[in-house]
Amino acid sequence: MTSAPGDSQTDCPSEDELVRMVEGVLDSDSLSAIEAHIDTCDDCAAVVAGLGAVGQPPKPRQVGRYLLDRKIAAGGMGEVWAAWDPKLRREIAVKLVRPDRTDEGRERERLLREARSLARLTHPNVVAVYDVGEAGGEVFIATELVAGDTLASRGGASADWRMLVRLYSQAARGLAAAHAVGLVHRDVKPANLLLGADGRVRVADFGLAVRASTPSPIAPTETPSLDGGGLVTRAGQIAGTPAYMAPEQKLGDSVDAPADQYALCIALGEAVAGRRPPMDLDRAEMIAFVSERRSRESDLDALCGLLAKGVSLDPHARFTDMTALADGLDAIVAPHAVHRPEASARGTLSGSNLSTAPTVAASTLRDPPRSRMTG
């Protein structure tokens, strides 16, 4: 490389020094000297410009005002990304329709339906919706980003069953809030019950939610769930996850809150016993089923009675509502109770005010992500 006229070649910094300058690892004196040299040396300035272009991280993909950081889930319906909200300076989750779907219009409607369903709920055990919109032909939902796992990762014959009851009781409270505004989830399963690092359970993925007493529709095409697992809805079949689906839902009858009770009790029974219980077990049969994996104790027998009621074939034989189920779960572990998170309001979201985002404990304020961005 050459320097300005009148200077010798040796006056130019080495390429290693220029690289270290671009990387920001030079001491202040060396940096000042090289910057002064670059002002008079076109060749060195060109080298630095080229190094800067190579070292520049790729520009993050943007949806609306949100910068997508990393993909955290993908399925037939769409994708979920961890993202950054530059306006409110916090991490969020952004769910969007896959751009390569041939039936994108139908999936957009489902995505918007999920957003409208969630927007009517303001409960600590339901994932919070911040925003919904369309940008560049893509529909998106911005929600809280729950740092943690799902209840699918918890359970088994060696797990503390009382801990499992407390977790599923939280899920029941969230579903009770959905039922209170007339919504039935229809796809309750462990993978849709998020367990945050704060120990709080949130019910997620309301993409199949319907108004109460709605006939379960026959799905004309295959539309897997967003998390990519379990949802079977091919032509002539009912939308939902068969392993957790209530009998009336499988038959295409009117679906009401008891269908969610059934699914939750199947999921909890599976978590406690390590395998999924058959439908319509009576109390004695449920005790026998669970006792194959666990030693008997009076509190566990009481739980088996509750689960047997929840998985009754007749919806009218189940609990009066999801709150009654949650109360029953809490009563079983009451002597060993751990304080449940307060169900205090965290702000009010409505379909006309989705961009007013409440504070969420799981959100972490930090600088915008500068790495691991994909386009």
N, C-alpha and C positions, 0 to 999 in steps of 0.2 A: 504494500500500500504506500502511497506517497503523501507527503504533507503539503502545506501551503508553499507557494514559491519562496525560495530563499531558505527554507528549512531542510534539514537532511532527513533521510528515511528513518534514521534511528530516533528521531524526535517523536515518531508515532508510537502510541501504546501498542503492546502486543495484542493479538487476537484474544488471548486468554483474559487479559485485563478488560477488554471491551465486553466479553461475555459476562464477566463478573459484575461489570457496571450494569448491564441489562438485567441481571439477576438480582441486583440491589444488595450485593454483599461486600462492596468496597467500603473502606473507611472514608470518613468525610474529607480528609486532605487529598487522598488519591482521587476521589470522585470530583472534587473541585478542579484539580489539575487536568483531568481528562475532559471534563465539560468545557474548560477554557480552550483546550486543544481542538476539540471538535468544532468549535465556533470558527476556526480558521482552516480546517482541513476537510475538504469535500469528500475525500475518499473514506476517511474514518467515519464521517457522518453517515455516508451511505451504508457502511458495514453495520453501524449501530442500528440504523433504520431496518435493515434486513433481519438482524437478530431479534429486534423487537417484534417484528411481524411473525417470526417463527415461534417465539416464546409466548405470544398472546393466547390466552385460553379461548376456546371457541365461544362465540356469543350464545348465551342461553336462549333456548326456545321460549317464546312468550305467547301466552294465551290470555287475552284481555290485558290486564295490568300485571299478571302473575308470571314469574320467571320459573320455568320448570327445571328442577334440579336433577332428580333421579326417579326412575320408574320403580314403583314398589309393588305393583300388581297389574296383571293383564289377563284378559279372558275374551270370550267371544263377544261380549257386549262392549268392551272398551278398555281403557287403561286408567290406572291411578298413579299420580305422580306426587312426590314430595316437592313442594314449590315454595317460593319466597314471595311475600306480599311487600313490595317496596314502599307502599303508602303507609301501612301500619307496622312495617318492620317486624315481621314475624313469619315463622314457618307455618305452612298450611298444607292441606292435601287438595289436589285438583283432580277431579274425575271427568273424563271426556270420552266421547264416542270415538271408536277407532275409525280413522279416516279411510281405511281400505274396505269397509263393509259395503256389500252390494245393497243391503236393505237399510241404509243409514237413516233414512227418514223415519222409519218405524222405531229404530233404536233411539233416535233423538227424542221422540215423544216419550219413550219410557224413561229416559234420563231426566227430562223435565218433570215428569210425573213424580219421580223420586224426590227431586228438589222441592216441589210443591208440598209433598207429603212431609218431608223433614222440616220444612219452614214453619209448619203449624205446631211443631213441638219445641218446647223450651224446658227441657228436663236434664238433670245431670247424668242420667243413664241413657241418653240418646245422643248420637253424634250431632254436633252443632253445625248448621249450615250458615255460611257467611254471605254467599253470593251465588248467583246463577245467571248465565248469559250465553251469548253466541259470539264467536270471534273467528274470522277467517273460515267460515263454514263449519266450525266445530262448536258443539254445545258443551258447556262445562259447568260443573258444580264445584265451588270452593267450600271446603269444610275444615273443621279442626283436624290437625294431624295428631293422631293418637300414637304416642311412643310406647310400644309394648308388643303384645302378641294377641292371640285370640284364645278363646276357651277351648278350642280344638287341641291346644298344646297342654291343657290341664286335664287331670283325671287319671283313672286307672285304679286297680284294686289296692295299690300301695299308697295312694294319695289320701290326704286328710279329708275325709268326706264332709266334715263340718265346714271346712274351708270352702269346699265345692258348693255346699248349700248356700253359704253367704254370697258367693259370687253369682250364683244363679238367681238368688233373691233380688240382687241388684238388677239383673236383666229383666226379671218379672216386673219390677217397678217401672223400668223404662217402657216396657210393652204396655203396662197399665196406662201410662200417659198417652201412648198412641191410641189405645182403645177409647180413652176419654174424649178424644177429638174425632172419633168415628173411623179410625184406621185399623185395618187388620194387616199384619206384616206378611203372612203367608209363606215366608221362607226362613223361619226361625231355625237356626242350626248353630253349632259351636263356632263355625268359621265366620259367622255374622255377628258374633258377640265379642267385641274388642275389649281386651284387658290392658288398661293403660299402666304405665310405670308408676302412676300414683295410686294403683290398687283399685281404681274405679272402672266398672264395666260400662261400656256403651253399646247400645244396640245400633247396628249399622245396616246398610244395604236395603233400603226400603223400595227397591226398584219394582217389586211385585206387589206393593201395598195396594189395597183396594178399600173402598168404603165398606162398612159393615153390612152383612147380609147380601153380599154380592156373589152371584154364581161364579164358580171357578172356571175361567175361560179355557177353551181348548186352544192350544197354541198351534198356529199354522206352520211355523218354521222352528228350526232349532235355535234357541237363544240361551246359551250358557250363562251362568252367573258371572259377575265381574271378577270374582276371585278365581274363576277358572275351574271350580270343582263342584260336581254334584248335581247341578241343575239340569234336569232332563226335560226338555219341552219340544219334542219332535212332533211332526204332524199327527194329530189325533190324540195327543197326550196332554195331560194337565200341567200347567206351569207350577213349578215348585221342585223341592228335593225329595224324592220318593221315600228315602229312609226316615225322614222326620215328618212326613205329611200325614195329616189326620185322615181317617177313612172317608169322611164326607167330602174332603177336598179332592181325594183321588177319584171319587165318583162324580165330581163335577157339580155337587149340590151347592146350595148357598153356603158361603164361608163367613163365619163370624168369629168373635174373639175366642171361643173354645178351641178353635183350630190351632191358635198360637199356644194355648195352654198345653194341648196334646204334644206339640213339637218340643216345647220347653221341657216337659216331663220326660219325654223320650231321651232328650239330650242329657238331662241331669242323671237319669237312670244309667245311661251309657257311661257317663263320667264316673259315677260311683262304683258300678259293677265291672267296668272295663270292657263291657260289650253291651250292645243295644238290646233292651228288653223287648219281648214280643208285645203286641198290642193286646189290650183287654185282659191283662192279668188281674186277678183279684188280690186282696191284701196278702193272703197266705201264700199265693203263688209268687207274688213279688218278693216276699221275704225269702222264700226258698231260692228264688233266682239270684238275689243279691248274696245270700248266705253261702252260695257255692264259691264265692271269691273272698268274702269277708266273714269274720266271726260275728255272731249275733250279739246285739245289745239293744236295750229298750228304746233308746233314741233312734237307732237305725231302723227298728221295726216301725216306729212312728213315721219315719220318712217313707218307708215302703208303702204304708197305707196311703200316704199323700200321693205318691207316684201312681199307685194303682187307680186312684180316683181320677187323676189327670189323664190317664191313657184309656179311659173307658171308651168303648165303641160309640155309645150314645153321647152326643155333645151335651145333652141336658143333665147327664149324670156327673159331669165334671163340676168345676167350681163355679160359683155364681158369677165371678169375674176374676181377672188376673190379680187384682189387689188381694182378694181372699187367698189366692194361691201364695202370693208373696208373704202375707201375714202368717200362713201356715208354715212356710219355710223358716221364717224368723222365730216362730214359737218353738220349733224343734231345737234350734241352737241357742235359744235365749239364755239358758244357764251358763253358756260358754260364749256369750255374745261379745262381738267386737262392734264398736260404734259404727253405724252406717253413715256414709257421707250425707250431709244435709241436702235435702231436696230444695234448696233455695233457688230463687230465680237467678239466671245469669244473663238477663237481658231479654228483650222481646224481639223476635223475628217475625216478619210477616211477608207475604208475597209482594207487598209494595215497598218494603224496607229491608230487603235482603242485604244491602251493602253496608248497613250499620252493624258492624261486627262487635259482639260482646267480648270481654276478656275471658280467656280460657286458660286454666291452670296448666294444661299440657303443652301450651305453646311456649317456645323458648325464644327470647329476643337475642339476636346476635347480628353480626354483619351479614350482608347478602352473600349467598354462596358464590364462590369464585372458582370452584373446581367441580369435577364430576358432573358437569353440565353436558347434556346431549342435545343434539338438534333433532 
